[in-house]
């Protein structure tokens, strides 16, 4: 059966827009050896609505969906069928690609587009490895410490210790203001968005929950 353009709702368009942002992040993370493509089924003749590192296939925004893309959409739309496919492919110059196409589903659960990743297999290994290592010459080389935990309580303990160490090692902060500064740091990190976090942090700090609430209110007034 011939694939027809899909009628997209406002919500569907918003979903596709969010995938454009995802594509930008993936392209920056994975590097130039990966072509990242977002396609919309709302216009098959101009399905490519976002493409990064498109030099590998020569496509650009506004390019049509491929014949294989049409076949995959049809197959993925079958009841119970996987909504993704990994396979080997070739560029127009017959250079090898390892590809993955993932269905983008809309508000009603129907397929409205595709997210496609094409790895250019001939990418020099040195380029691939360089993406995995810090590069002092890069302007985008920020390093962060992230707490990988199994439950929220552990996250609260780690966050409180980090904030406490920071505050108590700062001699410019008066002793009477240290709890306030600790709570301010935790508030900035969004720790108090967790359920019962105020009560738990208060218990860990040995102060009342009302004191924590008071500091949070005063912070929000600034």
N, C-alpha and C positions, 0 to 999 in steps of 0.2 A: 504493500500500500504506500502511495506517495506521501512523504512527509509534508505537512502543510504548516505555514507559520502559526504560532501560538498567539492567542489573544491574551495580552498581558494586562494585569490590573495595576493600579498605582502601587500597591504593596509589592507586586512582583518586580516592578522597576526599582523599588527601593532595595529589594534583596539583591538584584543584579549590581546595583551601585556599591553595595557592601562588599561584593566579591571583587570589584575593581580595587578597593583598598587592600583586600587580602592579597591580590596579585602583586601590588606594589611592594608589600612587605616580603612576600616570598622571593621576588626578584632580587631584592636587596640582600636577603639572607642567603640565598643559594648561589648568586653570582651570575655572570654573563653566559655561563655554559648552559643555563636553563632558559628556555623560552616559556613564558607564562602567558596563557591566553584565556580571556573570558569571552564566551559567545552567548548571544541571545537568540532564542528561537522566534522572537517577535518579528524578525526580518531576515530571512534565510539568505537573501542576496547580499546583505551587509551585516552578517551575524557577529563579526569580530568587533566587540565594543571596547576591548582593552587588550593590548599586547605589549609585552616587554621583552627585549632581546629578540625581536622578530627577524633579525638578519639571517638566522639559521634556515628559515623556510621562505623568507622573502615576503611574508605577509605583513599587512599593516591594518590599522583600524579601518573598518569599512569593507574588509575582505569577506567573501562569502564562506559559508560553511562548506566543509569538504564532503566528498561522497562517503568516506568512512565515518565522518561525524554523523551524517544522516542515518547510516546503518546502525551506529551505536545508540542513537536516540531511540530508534525503533526497538532495538533489542532490550534496552534498559527499561522501556515502557511496559514490557510484558510483566504480568503479575508474578511476583516472587523473584524477578530477575535482579542480579546485582546492579547497583547504581554506580559502579565504577569499573574501569577496565585498564589493565596494564599490559603493554605490548611493545614490540620493536617495530620501528618504522624507518623511513628514509627521507632525507631532504630532496628537493628537486634536483640536486647535484649528486644524488645517490649516496650521500654521506649518512652514516648510521645515527639513529635516534632511539632512545628509550623513552617511551611515552606513557602517560597516564591521563585518562579522561574521566572526569567525575561529574555526575549529574548535579545540576542545581535545581532544587525543587522550589515551587512557588507556594503561595498562600494555601492553595487547595491540594497540595501534595503532588501536583503534576510537574513534569520536567519542563522548565522554562529556559534552560541554557546549559552550557558545559563549561567547566573549568579544566583546562588542559595544560599539562606540564610536559615539555619535550626537552630531554637532556641530550645535548650534542656530545655524542660519545667520543669524538675526536678532540674534545677539550683537553689541553695539556694537563697532565696530572699535577704539575706544579701549581696551576691556576686553581684546581679543585682544592688542593691542600691549603693554599694561601687563604681560602675562605674560612678555614677552620681555626686559623691562628691569629692572634692579635697582631695588628700591623701598626707600628709606631708612626708610619708616614701617613696613615689614613686619618681623615677628618672625622670619620664615624667609627670611633674605636672606644666607645664608652663601655666601662665595665661596671657591673652591679653585683651586689651580694643579694642572693635570693634564698629564702628559707623554704626548703621542701619538707613538708611535715605530713603526718598521717591524720592529725585532727586539729581542731581549732584551739584547744587548750594548749597544745604544744606551741602553736604559732603565737599565742598570747604571751607565753612565758619567754620565748625567744625575743619577741619584739620589746617586751618590758625590760629585759636584761640589756638589750642593745641601747635602748633609750636611757636607761639608768646609767650605764657605763659612760655614755656620751655626756650626760649632764654632770655626773659626779667628778668627771675628769676635767670639767671646765671650771676653773677657779674664779672666773668672772661672774658666775651665777651665785647669788647669795643663798645660804642654806635655807632660808625661809621661802625661797622661790623654786627650789629644786623639784618638788612634787608637781608644781604648776607647769614647769618646763617639760617634765617627763610626760605629763598628760597631753601637753601641746604637741609634742612629737608624735605620740600615739594617735592623736586626733588627725594630724596631717597625713599620717599613713593610712587612715581609714579603718583603724582597728576597732573603733567603736560602732562600726556598722554591723558587727557580728552580734548575734543574739546573746544576751546576758553578759556581754563583754565588760560593761561598766562594773557590775557586781564582782566579776571574777578579778578584774584588774585592781579594784579596791581591796579585795581580800589579799591579793598578792603584795600590795603596797602597804598593807596594815593601816588603811584609812577607811573612812566611811564612803559609801556610794554617793551620799549627798555632797561630799567634798569633791568627788570626781565630777558629778553633774555641775557643781558650781563653777569649777575651772573650765569645763566645756562651754558653759553659757558665757562666761567672761571672754573666752577665746573667740566665740562666734560674734561678739559685739564689736570686735576690733575692725 
